[in-house]
Amino acid sequence: MQGVIFIDKPTGMTSFDVIRRLRVVTEIRKIGHAGTLDPFATGLLIICISRQATRCIDEFTQLDKTYTAILKLGEKTDTADIEGKIIEIKDVPDTVEQNIDDVFSLFLGEIDQVPPQFSAIKKDGVRLYKTARKGIQVEIEPRKVFIHTLSFLNYQEPYLEFSSTVSKGTYIRSLGEDIAAKLGTVGHLTELRRDAIGPFSVKDALSLEDITERALENSIKPIEEIISLVQKYKNERYS
């Protein structure tokens, strides 16, 4: 068995937990994924099975990603998501809904974004989340990222739902915190779902409950077919 499959990761699991599950089902060790999802997040994982397929992972990590998120205003956590501890509480202005469009417009295009302290980025050779777990705050340099779309979906105080298509390296947790700040408060993500990676949609993904060897054999795509779709997508999007 070799090629690419799409998995809809459930909440409460790491991306590597999914890999472990697939290794048990397939009895294949050479399996990798193209882009980590935090444990609290759900949605699309692109899984490469076999040595040949894993060599193409970088093709997928370069693609834009689309997310749907729910931002809880008024509470800041140390992880910028629901799994962290609350470190700040701030009133939510009554003007949130009327200011959403103006605030969202500030983030479109190329922006400087500071990644969260709890992230896998390395500083001085150490993953940031390892120092953050020790209660050590380090200075993080902002990085250039690109926000292609940022759309308002719903607001039921204090929960703001939005969707966004972003470049590689963008942290939606940081985007949520920055949106909250521009709205005059603080916030953290309570839900995050990856809806798409480039041309590939979570609608075409297998749920973890459905994973059997037969289901994988029926769903796996040849690497050549997937790479062809990636190239077509890039040509249409960036030409």
C-alpha positions in Angstrom: 0.0 0.0 0.0 1.4 3.4 -1.0 0.0 6.8 -1.8 -1.9 9.6 -0.1 -5.1 9.5 2.0 -7.1 12.2 3.7 -8.1 11.9 7.3 -10.5 14.0 9.4 -8.7 14.2 12.7 -11.0 14.3 15.8 -10.5 16.5 18.7 -8.4 15.2 21.7 -5.8 13.5 19.5 -2.4 14.6 18.3 -1.5 14.3 14.7 1.0 11.7 15.6 -1.7 9.7 17.3 -3.3 9.4 13.9 0.0 8.1 12.4 0.3 5.5 15.2 -3.3 4.3 14.5 -2.5 4.0 10.7 0.7 2.1 11.4 -1.2 -0.5 13.4 -3.8 -0.9 10.7 -1.4 -1.0 7.7 1.7 -2.5 9.4 3.7 0.1 7.5 6.2 2.2 9.4 6.9 4.8 6.7 3.9 7.1 7.2 4.0 10.9 7.7 1.6 13.8 7.7 1.8 17.2 5.9 1.0 19.7 8.6 0.3 19.3 12.3 -3.0 20.0 14.0 -3.2 20.9 17.7 -4.9 18.3 19.8 -8.0 20.5 20.4 -8.3 21.1 16.6 -10.1 18.9 14.1 -10.1 18.5 10.4 -8.0 17.6 7.4 -4.7 15.8 7.6 -2.9 14.7 4.5 -1.3 11.4 5.2 1.5 10.0 3.0 2.1 6.2 3.1 5.4 4.7 1.9 8.8 6.1 1.4 8.1 7.5 -2.0 5.0 9.3 -0.8 6.6 10.8 2.3 9.3 12.4 0.1 6.5 14.6 -1.3 5.3 16.0 2.0 6.9 19.3 1.4 4.7 19.8 -1.7 1.7 19.8 0.6 3.1 21.8 3.5 3.6 24.8 1.1 -0.1 24.9 0.2 -2.6 27.5 1.6 -4.9 26.2 4.4 -8.5 27.1 5.1 -9.8 27.1 8.7 -13.0 27.7 10.6 -12.6 28.9 14.1 -14.5 30.1 17.2 -13.0 32.8 19.2 -14.1 33.4 22.8 -13.8 37.0 23.6 -13.0 38.3 27.1 -10.7 35.6 28.3 -7.0 35.1 27.4 -5.2 31.8 28.0 -1.5 31.0 28.1 -1.9 28.7 25.1 -4.3 30.9 23.1 -6.7 28.0 23.0 -9.2 26.2 25.2 -6.6 23.9 26.6 -4.7 26.6 28.4 -5.2 28.3 31.8 -6.9 31.7 31.9 -4.4 34.4 32.5 -6.4 37.5 31.8 -10.1 38.5 31.8 -11.3 41.7 30.1 -14.7 43.2 29.4 -16.1 42.7 25.9 -17.1 46.0 24.3 -20.7 46.4 23.0 -19.3 47.6 19.7 -17.8 44.2 18.6 -20.4 43.3 16.0 -20.4 46.8 14.3 -16.6 46.8 14.2 -15.9 43.3 12.9 -15.7 44.2 9.2 -13.3 47.1 9.8 -11.1 44.9 12.1 -11.0 42.0 9.7 -9.9 44.2 6.9 -6.8 45.1 8.9 -5.5 41.5 8.6 -5.9 40.9 4.9 -2.8 40.5 2.8 0.7 40.2 4.2 1.0 40.8 7.9 3.6 40.5 10.7 2.5 37.8 13.1 4.1 36.7 16.4 3.7 33.0 16.9 2.3 31.8 20.2 4.6 30.8 23.1 3.1 27.3 22.9 4.3 26.3 19.5 6.7 23.9 17.8 9.0 26.7 16.5 12.6 26.5 17.7 14.5 29.2 19.4 18.1 28.6 20.2 17.5 25.0 19.2 14.7 24.4 21.7 11.0 24.1 20.9 9.1 27.0 22.3 6.4 24.9 23.9 9.1 23.2 26.1 10.2 26.5 27.5 6.6 27.7 27.8 5.7 24.6 29.9 8.4 25.7 32.4 6.8 29.1 32.7 9.5 30.8 30.7 8.5 33.5 28.3 10.9 34.1 25.4 11.0 36.9 22.9 9.6 35.7 19.6 10.4 37.6 16.3 7.3 38.3 14.2 7.1 36.5 10.9 5.6 37.4 7.5 2.4 35.5 6.8 -0.3 36.1 4.2 -4.0 36.2 5.0 -5.9 35.5 1.7 -9.4 35.6 3.1 -11.0 36.4 6.5 -14.7 36.1 6.7 -17.2 36.8 9.5 -19.6 33.9 10.1 -21.5 34.5 13.3 -21.4 36.3 16.6 -23.2 35.2 19.8 -21.5 37.1 22.6 -18.8 36.2 23.6 -18.2 33.8 20.8 -17.1 35.0 17.4 -17.0 32.5 14.5 -14.9 33.2 11.4 -13.2 31.4 8.5 -9.8 32.2 6.9 -7.5 31.0 4.2 -3.9 31.6 5.1 -0.4 30.9 4.0 2.0 28.3 5.4 3.2 29.2 8.8 0.2 31.2 9.9 -1.1 30.5 13.4 -4.9 30.9 13.7 -4.5 31.0 17.5 -2.3 34.1 17.1 -4.7 35.5 14.6 -7.6 35.1 17.1 -5.7 36.9 19.8 -4.8 39.7 17.5 -8.4 40.1 16.3 -9.6 40.2 19.9 -7.0 42.9 20.7 -8.2 45.1 17.8 -11.8 44.6 19.0 -10.7 46.1 22.4 -10.5 42.9 24.5 -8.7 39.6 24.8 -9.6 36.1 23.5 -8.7 32.5 22.8 -9.9 29.8 20.4 -12.4 27.3 21.7 -12.7 25.5 18.4 -10.5 25.2 15.3 -11.2 23.1 12.2 -9.1 22.7 9.1 -11.5 22.6 6.2 -9.0 22.4 3.3 -5.4 22.3 2.3 -4.9 23.7 -1.2 -7.4 21.9 -3.5 -8.1 19.1 -1.0 -11.2 19.3 1.2 -12.0 17.6 4.5 -15.3 16.6 2.9 -13.3 13.9 1.0 -11.6 12.6 4.2 -12.1 9.4 6.1 -13.1 9.7 9.8 -10.8 7.8 12.2 -13.7 5.6 13.1 -13.9 4.4 9.5 -10.3 3.4 9.2 -9.8 -0.2 8.3 -7.3 -1.8 5.9 -10.1 -2.2 3.3 -11.3 1.4 3.7 -7.7 2.6 3.2 -7.1 0.5 0.1 -10.3 1.9 -1.4 -9.5 5.5 -0.5 -5.7 5.8 -1.1 -4.7 7.9 -4.0 -1.6 7.4 -6.2 1.0 10.0 -5.4 1.3 11.0 -9.1 -2.4 11.8 -9.2 -2.2 14.0 -6.1 1.0 15.8 -7.2 -0.7 16.6 -10.5 -3.6 18.2 -8.7 -1.2 20.2 -6.6 0.6 21.5 -9.6 -2.7 22.4 -11.4 -3.8 24.2 -8.2 -0.6 26.2 -8.0 -0.7 27.1 -11.7 -4.2 28.4 -11.4 -3.8 30.2 -8.2 -0.4 31.9 -8.7 -0.2 32.4 -12.5 
